[in-house]
């Protein structure tokens, strides 16, 4: 069993290269896998390790950041290692939207237990701030899909909103909404709210029978998706287009393991399909050995 630890912290970071080096040394020593993004505005990470290491891992990262606690964190479990390797990257922003954020707004965050009642109000504009393919995997009933493929494009969508509207947003773990909320407030929006801890916090605390969530929640690790109780979903990743596919899609004549799915079968060239078939053949041979 492995623990998957997600966290983020908005804080001005000065010695980024030194922090990166220290984190690289630590994850290598402790055999930690996953992704950590560092920026002058803060840090965002999702990492996986044996549960016995939780306290040591958390305390070490807190010490390296010189902080007492994260802005948000979440914990889930998986029977396998959730990542293939460790990646620590330096970027201009932990979440790209065109503005830096060094401190979060602690107000206007809706707890999971209050979320259903809040989003069912007629005047509420409920926005899914994730990518379109994530929306299609699962979302809250009545939510809007801005149909954008990159978070950095959201400022263009926000221009369609009115400043007197009650804007309510959600994302996987909360960090995208932190940036989106700050951006909207900077532009003069007064009624901006977000789901505290994101979808992960909601699925972990709201029972399925009481839920307004429909489908799975896509996650960027080997689980592919999660369900209520943070249990692993049934989705797989298509090797051709790298998009999540459902069981029904895997029964299609256009689905070929390691090659294509109904979403990309007609978009791939014969050369690409043959190359993917060769790759899949090598993968199967390696597993057999």
PyMOL commands that set and color helices and strands:
alter all, ss='L'
color gray80, all
select helices_A, chain A and resi 16-29+51-65+112-119+132-137+151-158+175-186+198-205+208-210+228-230+247-250+270-288
alter helices_A, ss='H'
color red, helices_A
select strands_A, chain A and resi 2-10+33-39+42-50+72-78+86-90+109-110+124-128+138-140+144-145+166-170+192-195+213-215+217-218+225-226+236-237+244-245
alter strands_A, ss='S'
color yellow, strands_A
deselect
rebuild
show_as cartoon
